[in-house]
Amino acid sequence: MTKHALKNIPNHVAIIMDGNGRWANVRGLPRSMGHRKGVEAVREAVRTAAEAGIGYLTLFAFSSENWSRPESEVTDLMGLLKTFIRRDLETLHGENVRIRIIGDRSNLRSDILPLLLEAEERTRGNTSIQLVIAFNYGSRDEIARAVRSIAGDVAAGQIHPADVTPELISARLDTAGIPDPDLIIRTSGEERLSNFLLWQAAYAELMFIPDFWPDFSRASFLDALAKFAGRERRFGGVRTPTLAVGS
């Protein structure tokens, strides 16, 4: 893949892919058509991220709250996930993309979990962009699972309470070993995180884009990266003014 010439590229971009259903509704189409069109946007986003030199791309594919959607829609989404992995896995592997899955795996369907594990294992040694898929993911649940794990170690005497640090908590999250996102993008005009990467988003730049996800093109992505490059990130500090020579 040829890297696109941009400055100040974020190492990690996370995207809340919102608006598939509304994209379909405004066109008088079934919601399923919006999800199918959204998969095409996923492929374009991965290609664009790799070309731009982004190290990590995290996509919010399916939240732990999405199970409450109509059964027919959930079934369609699961079908699309399986199709994506079966159809795109070899292509992504051939392009040196590493796939990682975050989210609760404890209650996943028997026809889904093996596919996710296969995608991770097949691409484990790849060294290009890491594609992180948030599936059956909810940030509060993730944090709760991490806290339970740490509490168990404290109760067993393996960790002293004074040793519980932000770094330790981060190491117990699903994203352990993955840097925090520099930029979080949400499509469809909604301006909230919706239980996505709440811990990891502490210093992320947030960008809310009016386009529905199926309309999120390569140009949309590059425009977001250009806007990110123009932002000043201080991480809680203050801007240090540059003194003119002779002042």
Secondary structure, 3 states (H helix, E strand, C coil): CCCCCCCCCCCEEEEECCCHHHHHHCCCCCHHHHHHHHHHHHHHHHHHHHHHCCCEEEEEEEECCHHHCCHHHHHHHHHHHHHHHHHHHHHHHHCCCEEEEECCCCCCCCCCHHHHHHHHHHCCCCCCCEEEEEEEECHHHHHHHHHHHHHHHHHCCCCCHHHCCHHHHHHHCCCCCCCCCCEEEECCCCCCCCCCCCCCCCCCEEEECCCCHHHCCHHHHHHHHHHHHCCCCCCCCCCCCCCCCCC
